[in-house]
Amino acid sequence: MASRVALKSKGKSVKGAKASEEKSMADCLKEWSTWTMKKAKVITHYGFIPLVIIIGMNSDPKPQLYQLLSPV
């Protein structure tokens, strides 16, 4: 029952310096876009309702906060 685990190397196969540079640039862009979308999702999730309340409070009839939050 002796099983061996084969480990794969995670190193980059370098064909040339330019190919390696383009790959790292693509990886960097992918990481940056993923990070940005995660942050935008959190900001939108927690900021949408307060934004609607602030816009409602600055509207023409000038309602009170409890009038904006009441279901009626």
PyMOL Python script that loads the backbone (N, CA, C, O; Angstrom):
from pymol import cmd

cmd.read_pdbstr("""\
ATOM      1  N   MET A   1       0.808  -1.186   0.000  1.00  0.00           N
ATOM      2  CA  MET A   1       0.000   0.000   0.000  1.00  0.00           C
ATOM      3  C   MET A   1       0.856   1.258   0.000  1.00  0.00           C
ATOM      4  O   MET A   1       0.411   2.326   0.419  1.00  0.00           O
ATOM      5  N   ALA A   2       2.021   1.126  -0.448  1.00  0.00           N
ATOM      6  CA  ALA A   2       2.891   2.288  -0.506  1.00  0.00           C
ATOM      7  C   ALA A   2       2.616   3.023  -1.810  1.00  0.00           C
ATOM      8  O   ALA A   2       2.975   2.557  -2.891  1.00  0.00           O
ATOM      9  N   SER A   3       1.980   4.164  -1.691  1.00  0.00           N
ATOM     10  CA  SER A   3       1.708   4.952  -2.886  1.00  0.00           C
ATOM     11  C   SER A   3       2.599   6.180  -2.875  1.00  0.00           C
ATOM     12  O   SER A   3       2.880   6.755  -1.824  1.00  0.00           O
ATOM     13  N   ARG A   4       3.024   6.558  -4.022  1.00  0.00           N
ATOM     14  CA  ARG A   4       3.892   7.725  -4.143  1.00  0.00           C
ATOM     15  C   ARG A   4       3.111   8.848  -4.808  1.00  0.00           C
ATOM     16  O   ARG A   4       2.332   8.631  -5.736  1.00  0.00           O
ATOM     17  N   VAL A   5       3.337  10.019  -4.321  1.00  0.00           N
ATOM     18  CA  VAL A   5       2.687  11.194  -4.879  1.00  0.00           C
ATOM     19  C   VAL A   5       3.690  11.898  -5.776  1.00  0.00           C
ATOM     20  O   VAL A   5       4.790  12.242  -5.342  1.00  0.00           O
ATOM     21  N   ALA A   6       3.311  12.106  -7.009  1.00  0.00           N
ATOM     22  CA  ALA A   6       4.178  12.813  -7.941  1.00  0.00           C
ATOM     23  C   ALA A   6       3.885  14.302  -7.860  1.00  0.00           C
ATOM     24  O   ALA A   6       2.743  14.729  -8.028  1.00  0.00           O
ATOM     25  N   LEU A   7       4.898  15.068  -7.608  1.00  0.00           N
ATOM     26  CA  LEU A   7       4.739  16.511  -7.523  1.00  0.00           C
ATOM     27  C   LEU A   7       5.093  17.137  -8.856  1.00  0.00           C
ATOM     28  O   LEU A   7       6.124  16.830  -9.454  1.00  0.00           O
ATOM     29  N   LYS A   8       4.227  18.010  -9.305  1.00  0.00           N
ATOM     30  CA  LYS A   8       4.479  18.713 -10.550  1.00  0.00           C
ATOM     31  C   LYS A   8       5.178  20.023 -10.224  1.00  0.00           C
ATOM     32  O   LYS A   8       4.840  20.699  -9.252  1.00  0.00           O
ATOM     33  N   SER A   9       6.124  20.358 -11.023  1.00  0.00           N
ATOM     34  CA  SER A   9       6.811  21.628 -10.796  1.00  0.00           C
ATOM     35  C   SER A   9       5.936  22.763 -11.309  1.00  0.00           C
ATOM     36  O   SER A   9       5.255  22.636 -12.327  1.00  0.00           O
ATOM     37  N   LYS A  10       5.970  23.857 -10.591  1.00  0.00           N
ATOM     38  CA  LYS A  10       5.149  25.007 -10.962  1.00  0.00           C
ATOM     39  C   LYS A  10       5.970  26.070 -11.673  1.00  0.00           C
ATOM     40  O   LYS A  10       5.502  27.194 -11.856  1.00  0.00           O
ATOM     41  N   GLY A  11       7.151  25.741 -12.062  1.00  0.00           N
ATOM     42  CA  GLY A  11       8.010  26.702 -12.735  1.00  0.00           C
ATOM     43  C   GLY A  11       7.526  26.998 -14.146  1.00  0.00           C
ATOM     44  O   GLY A  11       6.826  26.191 -14.759  1.00  0.00           O
ATOM     45  N   LYS A  12       7.900  28.146 -14.646  1.00  0.00           N
ATOM     46  CA  LYS A  12       7.502  28.525 -15.999  1.00  0.00           C
ATOM     47  C   LYS A  12       8.491  27.944 -16.991  1.00  0.00           C
ATOM     48  O   LYS A  12       9.700  27.932 -16.758  1.00  0.00           O
ATOM     49  N   SER A  13       7.966  27.475 -18.078  1.00  0.00           N
ATOM     50  CA  SER A  13       8.853  27.034 -19.145  1.00  0.00           C
ATOM     51  C   SER A  13       9.170  28.265 -19.987  1.00  0.00           C
ATOM     52  O   SER A  13       8.285  28.848 -20.613  1.00  0.00           O
ATOM     53  N   VAL A  14      10.396  28.638 -19.994  1.00  0.00           N
ATOM     54  CA  VAL A  14      10.807  29.868 -20.656  1.00  0.00           C
ATOM     55  C   VAL A  14      11.292  29.557 -22.060  1.00  0.00           C
ATOM     56  O   VAL A  14      12.303  28.881 -22.248  1.00  0.00           O
ATOM     57  N   LYS A  15      10.560  30.057 -23.040  1.00  0.00           N
ATOM     58  CA  LYS A  15      10.991  29.919 -24.431  1.00  0.00           C
ATOM     59  C   LYS A  15      11.832  31.127 -24.821  1.00  0.00           C
ATOM     60  O   LYS A  15      12.750  31.038 -25.637  1.00  0.00           O
ATOM     61  N   GLY A  16      11.498  32.228 -24.226  1.00  0.00           N
ATOM     62  CA  GLY A  16      12.221  33.461 -24.488  1.00  0.00           C
ATOM     63  C   GLY A  16      11.823  34.472 -23.438  1.00  0.00           C
ATOM     64  O   GLY A  16      10.816  34.290 -22.755  1.00  0.00           O
ATOM     65  N   ALA A  17      12.569  35.496 -23.302  1.00  0.00           N
ATOM     66  CA  ALA A  17      12.282  36.504 -22.278  1.00  0.00           C
ATOM     67  C   ALA A  17      10.973  37.228 -22.569  1.00  0.00           C
ATOM     68  O   ALA A  17      10.251  37.593 -21.640  1.00  0.00           O
ATOM     69  N   LYS A  18      10.660  37.439 -23.833  1.00  0.00           N
ATOM     70  CA  LYS A  18       9.453  38.166 -24.192  1.00  0.00           C
ATOM     71  C   LYS A  18       8.195  37.367 -23.848  1.00  0.00           C
ATOM     72  O   LYS A  18       7.224  37.943 -23.357  1.00  0.00           O
ATOM     73  N   ALA A  19       8.191  36.078 -24.091  1.00  0.00           N
ATOM     74  CA  ALA A  19       7.038  35.241 -23.778  1.00  0.00           C
ATOM     75  C   ALA A  19       6.790  35.224 -22.276  1.00  0.00           C
ATOM     76  O   ALA A  19       5.643  35.270 -21.832  1.00  0.00           O
ATOM     77  N   SER A  20       7.843  35.160 -21.510  1.00  0.00           N
ATOM     78  CA  SER A  20       7.717  35.170 -20.053  1.00  0.00           C
ATOM     79  C   SER A  20       7.164  36.505 -19.581  1.00  0.00           C
ATOM     80  O   SER A  20       6.334  36.547 -18.674  1.00  0.00           O
ATOM     81  N   GLU A  21       7.614  37.589 -20.185  1.00  0.00           N
ATOM     82  CA  GLU A  21       7.154  38.921 -19.792  1.00  0.00           C
ATOM     83  C   GLU A  21       5.674  39.109 -20.122  1.00  0.00           C
ATOM     84  O   GLU A  21       4.935  39.682 -19.321  1.00  0.00           O
ATOM     85  N   GLU A  22       5.236  38.641 -21.275  1.00  0.00           N
ATOM     86  CA  GLU A  22       3.830  38.767 -21.650  1.00  0.00           C
ATOM     87  C   GLU A  22       2.947  37.943 -20.725  1.00  0.00           C
ATOM     88  O   GLU A  22       1.856  38.383 -20.365  1.00  0.00           O
ATOM     89  N   LYS A  23       3.387  36.784 -20.344  1.00  0.00           N
ATOM     90  CA  LYS A  23       2.604  35.934 -19.465  1.00  0.00           C
ATOM     91  C   LYS A  23       2.463  36.587 -18.095  1.00  0.00           C
ATOM     92  O   LYS A  23       1.377  36.585 -17.517  1.00  0.00           O
ATOM     93  N   SER A  24       3.532  37.135 -17.584  1.00  0.00           N
ATOM     94  CA  SER A  24       3.455  37.770 -16.280  1.00  0.00           C
ATOM     95  C   SER A  24       2.583  39.024 -16.349  1.00  0.00           C
ATOM     96  O   SER A  24       1.888  39.344 -15.385  1.00  0.00           O
ATOM     97  N   MET A  25       2.610  39.718 -17.452  1.00  0.00           N
ATOM     98  CA  MET A  25       1.770  40.900 -17.619  1.00  0.00           C
ATOM     99  C   MET A  25       0.304  40.493 -17.672  1.00  0.00           C
ATOM    100  O   MET A  25      -0.549  41.173 -17.102  1.00  0.00           O
ATOM    101  N   ALA A  26       0.004  39.395 -18.350  1.00  0.00           N
ATOM    102  CA  ALA A  26      -1.371  38.894 -18.419  1.00  0.00           C
ATOM    103  C   ALA A  26      -1.832  38.424 -17.051  1.00  0.00           C
ATOM    104  O   ALA A  26      -2.974  38.672 -16.662  1.00  0.00           O
ATOM    105  N   ASP A  27      -0.957  37.748 -16.318  1.00  0.00           N
ATOM    106  CA  ASP A  27      -1.304  37.316 -14.968  1.00  0.00           C
ATOM    107  C   ASP A  27      -1.546  38.513 -14.057  1.00  0.00           C
ATOM    108  O   ASP A  27      -2.466  38.511 -13.240  1.00  0.00           O
ATOM    109  N   CYS A  28      -0.723  39.517 -14.205  1.00  0.00           N
ATOM    110  CA  CYS A  28      -0.877  40.735 -13.403  1.00  0.00           C
ATOM    111  C   CYS A  28      -2.204  41.417 -13.713  1.00  0.00           C
ATOM    112  O   CYS A  28      -2.904  41.864 -12.804  1.00  0.00           O
ATOM    113  N   LEU A  29      -2.543  41.495 -14.968  1.00  0.00           N
ATOM    114  CA  LEU A  29      -3.807  42.111 -15.366  1.00  0.00           C
ATOM    115  C   LEU A  29      -4.994  41.304 -14.843  1.00  0.00           C
ATOM    116  O   LEU A  29      -5.988  41.879 -14.399  1.00  0.00           O
ATOM    117  N   LYS A  30      -4.895  39.988 -14.894  1.00  0.00           N
ATOM    118  CA  LYS A  30      -5.966  39.126 -14.397  1.00  0.00           C
ATOM    119  C   LYS A  30      -6.144  39.293 -12.892  1.00  0.00           C
ATOM    120  O   LYS A  30      -7.272  39.398 -12.410  1.00  0.00           O
ATOM    121  N   GLU A  31      -5.046  39.319 -12.151  1.00  0.00           N
ATOM    122  CA  GLU A  31      -5.117  39.506 -10.705  1.00  0.00           C
ATOM    123  C   GLU A  31      -5.690  40.877 -10.362  1.00  0.00           C
ATOM    124  O   GLU A  31      -6.513  41.001  -9.455  1.00  0.00           O
ATOM    125  N   TRP A  32      -5.257  41.896 -11.083  1.00  0.00           N
ATOM    126  CA  TRP A  32      -5.733  43.257 -10.814  1.00  0.00           C
ATOM    127  C   TRP A  32      -7.227  43.368 -11.087  1.00  0.00           C
ATOM    128  O   TRP A  32      -7.958  43.968 -10.300  1.00  0.00           O
ATOM    129  N   SER A  33      -7.686  42.794 -12.196  1.00  0.00           N
ATOM    130  CA  SER A  33      -9.109  42.888 -12.522  1.00  0.00           C
ATOM    131  C   SER A  33      -9.950  42.095 -11.523  1.00  0.00           C
ATOM    132  O   SER A  33     -11.039  42.533 -11.152  1.00  0.00           O
ATOM    133  N   THR A  34      -9.461  40.942 -11.087  1.00  0.00           N
ATOM    134  CA  THR A  34     -10.186  40.159 -10.084  1.00  0.00           C
ATOM    135  C   THR A  34     -10.270  40.926  -8.772  1.00  0.00           C
ATOM    136  O   THR A  34     -11.333  40.987  -8.155  1.00  0.00           O
ATOM    137  N   TRP A  35      -9.160  41.508  -8.346  1.00  0.00           N
ATOM    138  CA  TRP A  35      -9.133  42.299  -7.107  1.00  0.00           C
ATOM    139  C   TRP A  35     -10.091  43.486  -7.208  1.00  0.00           C
ATOM    140  O   TRP A  35     -10.828  43.769  -6.263  1.00  0.00           O
ATOM    141  N   THR A  36     -10.086  44.172  -8.333  1.00  0.00           N
ATOM    142  CA  THR A  36     -10.949  45.339  -8.531  1.00  0.00           C
ATOM    143  C   THR A  36     -12.423  44.949  -8.496  1.00  0.00           C
ATOM    144  O   THR A  36     -13.232  45.643  -7.879  1.00  0.00           O
ATOM    145  N   MET A  37     -12.775  43.855  -9.147  1.00  0.00           N
ATOM    146  CA  MET A  37     -14.175  43.426  -9.166  1.00  0.00           C
ATOM    147  C   MET A  37     -14.649  43.000  -7.783  1.00  0.00           C
ATOM    148  O   MET A  37     -15.799  43.253  -7.425  1.00  0.00           O
ATOM    149  N   LYS A  38     -13.793  42.362  -7.005  1.00  0.00           N
ATOM    150  CA  LYS A  38     -14.167  41.984  -5.637  1.00  0.00           C
ATOM    151  C   LYS A  38     -14.424  43.222  -4.792  1.00  0.00           C
ATOM    152  O   LYS A  38     -15.401  43.274  -4.044  1.00  0.00           O
ATOM    153  N   LYS A  39     -13.557  44.213  -4.906  1.00  0.00           N
ATOM    154  CA  LYS A  39     -13.735  45.451  -4.131  1.00  0.00           C
ATOM    155  C   LYS A  39     -14.986  46.199  -4.586  1.00  0.00           C
ATOM    156  O   LYS A  39     -15.714  46.740  -3.753  1.00  0.00           O
ATOM    157  N   ALA A  40     -15.245  46.238  -5.886  1.00  0.00           N
ATOM    158  CA  ALA A  40     -16.437  46.921  -6.403  1.00  0.00           C
ATOM    159  C   ALA A  40     -17.706  46.229  -5.927  1.00  0.00           C
ATOM    160  O   ALA A  40     -18.702  46.894  -5.643  1.00  0.00           O
ATOM    161  N   LYS A  41     -17.683  44.905  -5.838  1.00  0.00           N
ATOM    162  CA  LYS A  41     -18.842  44.159  -5.361  1.00  0.00           C
ATOM    163  C   LYS A  41     -19.149  44.501  -3.909  1.00  0.00           C
ATOM    164  O   LYS A  41     -20.311  44.693  -3.551  1.00  0.00           O
ATOM    165  N   VAL A  42     -18.122  44.578  -3.073  1.00  0.00           N
ATOM    166  CA  VAL A  42     -18.311  44.908  -1.658  1.00  0.00           C
ATOM    167  C   VAL A  42     -18.816  46.340  -1.505  1.00  0.00           C
ATOM    168  O   VAL A  42     -19.726  46.596  -0.716  1.00  0.00           O
ATOM    169  N   ILE A  43     -18.234  47.269  -2.248  1.00  0.00           N
ATOM    170  CA  ILE A  43     -18.653  48.667  -2.167  1.00  0.00           C
ATOM    171  C   ILE A  43     -20.094  48.818  -2.610  1.00  0.00           C
ATOM    172  O   ILE A  43     -20.860  49.546  -1.980  1.00  0.00           O
ATOM    173  N   THR A  44     -20.474  48.147  -3.677  1.00  0.00           N
ATOM    174  CA  THR A  44     -21.850  48.215  -4.162  1.00  0.00           C
ATOM    175  C   THR A  44     -22.812  47.580  -3.168  1.00  0.00           C
ATOM    176  O   THR A  44     -23.904  48.095  -2.929  1.00  0.00           O
ATOM    177  N   HIS A  45     -22.399  46.464  -2.596  1.00  0.00           N
ATOM    178  CA  HIS A  45     -23.262  45.746  -1.656  1.00  0.00           C
ATOM    179  C   HIS A  45     -23.581  46.594  -0.430  1.00  0.00           C
ATOM    180  O   HIS A  45     -24.736  46.664  -0.010  1.00  0.00           O
ATOM    181  N   TYR A  46     -22.573  47.238   0.146  1.00  0.00           N
ATOM    182  CA  TYR A  46     -22.781  48.001   1.367  1.00  0.00           C
ATOM    183  C   TYR A  46     -23.101  49.475   1.126  1.00  0.00           C
ATOM    184  O   TYR A  46     -23.493  50.167   2.066  1.00  0.00           O
ATOM    185  N   GLY A  47     -22.951  49.966  -0.069  1.00  0.00           N
ATOM    186  CA  GLY A  47     -23.150  51.377  -0.321  1.00  0.00           C
ATOM    187  C   GLY A  47     -24.410  51.749  -1.060  1.00  0.00           C
ATOM    188  O   GLY A  47     -24.742  52.932  -1.135  1.00  0.00           O
ATOM    189  N   PHE A  48     -25.134  50.778  -1.613  1.00  0.00           N
ATOM    190  CA  PHE A  48     -26.281  51.105  -2.449  1.00  0.00           C
ATOM    191  C   PHE A  48     -27.434  51.691  -1.636  1.00  0.00           C
ATOM    192  O   PHE A  48     -27.954  52.747  -1.997  1.00  0.00           O
ATOM    193  N   ILE A  49     -27.846  51.039  -0.554  1.00  0.00           N
ATOM    194  CA  ILE A  49     -28.980  51.514   0.250  1.00  0.00           C
ATOM    195  C   ILE A  49     -28.675  52.878   0.879  1.00  0.00           C
ATOM    196  O   ILE A  49     -29.525  53.766   0.813  1.00  0.00           O
ATOM    197  N   PRO A  50     -27.494  53.082   1.488  1.00  0.00           N
ATOM    198  CA  PRO A  50     -27.208  54.434   1.999  1.00  0.00           C
ATOM    199  C   PRO A  50     -27.230  55.507   0.904  1.00  0.00           C
ATOM    200  O   PRO A  50     -27.649  56.639   1.149  1.00  0.00           O
ATOM    201  N   LEU A  51     -26.781  55.151  -0.297  1.00  0.00           N
ATOM    202  CA  LEU A  51     -26.824  56.108  -1.404  1.00  0.00           C
ATOM    203  C   LEU A  51     -28.259  56.476  -1.750  1.00  0.00           C
ATOM    204  O   LEU A  51     -28.563  57.646  -1.981  1.00  0.00           O
ATOM    205  N   VAL A  52     -29.145  55.479  -1.788  1.00  0.00           N
ATOM    206  CA  VAL A  52     -30.552  55.750  -2.091  1.00  0.00           C
ATOM    207  C   VAL A  52     -31.175  56.618  -0.999  1.00  0.00           C
ATOM    208  O   VAL A  52     -31.960  57.516  -1.304  1.00  0.00           O
ATOM    209  N   ILE A  53     -30.840  56.367   0.260  1.00  0.00           N
ATOM    210  CA  ILE A  53     -31.376  57.185   1.357  1.00  0.00           C
ATOM    211  C   ILE A  53     -30.881  58.620   1.261  1.00  0.00           C
ATOM    212  O   ILE A  53     -31.655  59.556   1.455  1.00  0.00           O
ATOM    213  N   ILE A  54     -29.605  58.800   0.966  1.00  0.00           N
ATOM    214  CA  ILE A  54     -29.060  60.163   0.841  1.00  0.00           C
ATOM    215  C   ILE A  54     -29.700  60.903  -0.322  1.00  0.00           C
ATOM    216  O   ILE A  54     -30.035  62.081  -0.195  1.00  0.00           O
ATOM    217  N   ILE A  55     -29.876  60.230  -1.453  1.00  0.00           N
ATOM    218  CA  ILE A  55     -30.534  60.868  -2.600  1.00  0.00           C
ATOM    219  C   ILE A  55     -31.976  61.215  -2.256  1.00  0.00           C
ATOM    220  O   ILE A  55     -32.468  62.279  -2.633  1.00  0.00           O
ATOM    221  N   GLY A  56     -32.664  60.310  -1.532  1.00  0.00           N
ATOM    222  CA  GLY A  56     -34.041  60.582  -1.130  1.00  0.00           C
ATOM    223  C   GLY A  56     -34.146  61.753  -0.170  1.00  0.00           C
ATOM    224  O   GLY A  56     -35.103  62.524  -0.230  1.00  0.00           O
ATOM    225  N   MET A  57     -33.164  61.890   0.718  1.00  0.00           N
ATOM    226  CA  MET A  57     -33.194  63.008   1.679  1.00  0.00           C
ATOM    227  C   MET A  57     -32.906  64.343   0.998  1.00  0.00           C
ATOM    228  O   MET A  57     -33.319  65.392   1.492  1.00  0.00           O
ATOM    229  N   ASN A  58     -32.210  64.311  -0.119  1.00  0.00           N
ATOM    230  CA  ASN A  58     -31.900  65.548  -0.829  1.00  0.00           C
ATOM    231  C   ASN A  58     -32.920  65.875  -1.908  1.00  0.00           C
ATOM    232  O   ASN A  58     -32.706  66.797  -2.696  1.00  0.00           O
ATOM    233  N   SER A  59     -34.028  65.137  -1.960  1.00  0.00           N
ATOM    234  CA  SER A  59     -35.052  65.405  -2.963  1.00  0.00           C
ATOM    235  C   SER A  59     -35.858  66.642  -2.568  1.00  0.00           C
ATOM    236  O   SER A  59     -35.674  67.196  -1.484  1.00  0.00           O
ATOM    237  N   ASP A  60     -36.732  67.055  -3.441  1.00  0.00           N
ATOM    238  CA  ASP A  60     -37.451  68.321  -3.288  1.00  0.00           C
ATOM    239  C   ASP A  60     -38.339  68.412  -2.039  1.00  0.00           C
ATOM    240  O   ASP A  60     -38.257  69.439  -1.365  1.00  0.00           O
ATOM    241  N   PRO A  61     -39.171  67.447  -1.670  1.00  0.00           N
ATOM    242  CA  PRO A  61     -40.012  67.621  -0.481  1.00  0.00           C
ATOM    243  C   PRO A  61     -39.252  67.567   0.845  1.00  0.00           C
ATOM    244  O   PRO A  61     -39.849  67.884   1.873  1.00  0.00           O
ATOM    245  N   LYS A  62     -37.991  67.190   0.885  1.00  0.00           N
ATOM    246  CA  LYS A  62     -37.161  67.095   2.085  1.00  0.00           C
ATOM    247  C   LYS A  62     -37.807  66.236   3.174  1.00  0.00           C
ATOM    248  O   LYS A  62     -38.177  66.759   4.225  1.00  0.00           O
ATOM    249  N   PRO A  63     -37.948  64.937   2.945  1.00  0.00           N
ATOM    250  CA  PRO A  63     -38.546  64.061   3.959  1.00  0.00           C
ATOM    251  C   PRO A  63     -37.581  63.825   5.124  1.00  0.00           C
ATOM    252  O   PRO A  63     -36.368  63.991   4.990  1.00  0.00           O
ATOM    253  N   GLN A  64     -38.141  63.439   6.258  1.00  0.00           N
ATOM    254  CA  GLN A  64     -37.333  63.074   7.416  1.00  0.00           C
ATOM    255  C   GLN A  64     -36.822  61.654   7.216  1.00  0.00           C
ATOM    256  O   GLN A  64     -37.333  60.915   6.374  1.00  0.00           O
ATOM    257  N   LEU A  65     -35.816  61.281   7.992  1.00  0.00           N
ATOM    258  CA  LEU A  65     -35.220  59.950   7.871  1.00  0.00           C
ATOM    259  C   LEU A  65     -36.239  58.848   8.167  1.00  0.00           C
ATOM    260  O   LEU A  65     -36.286  57.848   7.451  1.00  0.00           O
ATOM    261  N   TYR A  66     -37.047  59.016   9.202  1.00  0.00           N
ATOM    262  CA  TYR A  66     -38.033  57.977   9.535  1.00  0.00           C
ATOM    263  C   TYR A  66     -39.086  57.842   8.435  1.00  0.00           C
ATOM    264  O   TYR A  66     -39.638  56.756   8.255  1.00  0.00           O
ATOM    265  N   GLN A  67     -39.377  58.908   7.698  1.00  0.00           N
ATOM    266  CA  GLN A  67     -40.324  58.802   6.581  1.00  0.00           C
ATOM    267  C   GLN A  67     -39.723  57.994   5.420  1.00  0.00           C
ATOM    268  O   GLN A  67     -40.436  57.283   4.713  1.00  0.00           O
ATOM    269  N   LEU A  68     -38.408  58.115   5.238  1.00  0.00           N
ATOM    270  CA  LEU A  68     -37.764  57.342   4.175  1.00  0.00           C
ATOM    271  C   LEU A  68     -37.680  55.862   4.541  1.00  0.00           C
ATOM    272  O   LEU A  68     -37.788  55.003   3.665  1.00  0.00           O
ATOM    273  N   LEU A  69     -37.489  55.556   5.819  1.00  0.00           N
ATOM    274  CA  LEU A  69     -37.294  54.177   6.242  1.00  0.00           C
ATOM    275  C   LEU A  69     -38.607  53.448   6.531  1.00  0.00           C
ATOM    276  O   LEU A  69     -38.610  52.220   6.619  1.00  0.00           O
ATOM    277  N   SER A  70     -39.728  54.170   6.683  1.00  0.00           N
ATOM    278  CA  SER A  70     -40.988  53.511   6.975  1.00  0.00           C
ATOM    279  C   SER A  70     -41.529  52.826   5.713  1.00  0.00           C
ATOM    280  O   SER A  70     -41.349  53.341   4.609  1.00  0.00           O
ATOM    281  N   PRO A  71     -42.188  51.673   5.867  1.00  0.00           N
ATOM    282  CA  PRO A  71     -42.678  50.943   4.701  1.00  0.00           C
ATOM    283  C   PRO A  71     -43.898  51.561   4.042  1.00  0.00           C
ATOM    284  O   PRO A  71     -44.269  51.146   2.944  1.00  0.00           O
ATOM    285  N   VAL A  72     -44.535  52.540   4.672  1.00  0.00           N
ATOM    286  CA  VAL A  72     -45.776  53.125   4.134  1.00  0.00           C
ATOM    287  C   VAL A  72     -45.464  54.232   3.179  1.00  0.00           C
ATOM    288  O   VAL A  72     -46.377  54.844   2.625  1.00  0.00           O
TER     289      VAL A  72
END
""", "prot")
cmd.dss("prot")
cmd.show_as("cartoon", "prot")
cmd.util.cbc("prot")
cmd.orient("prot")
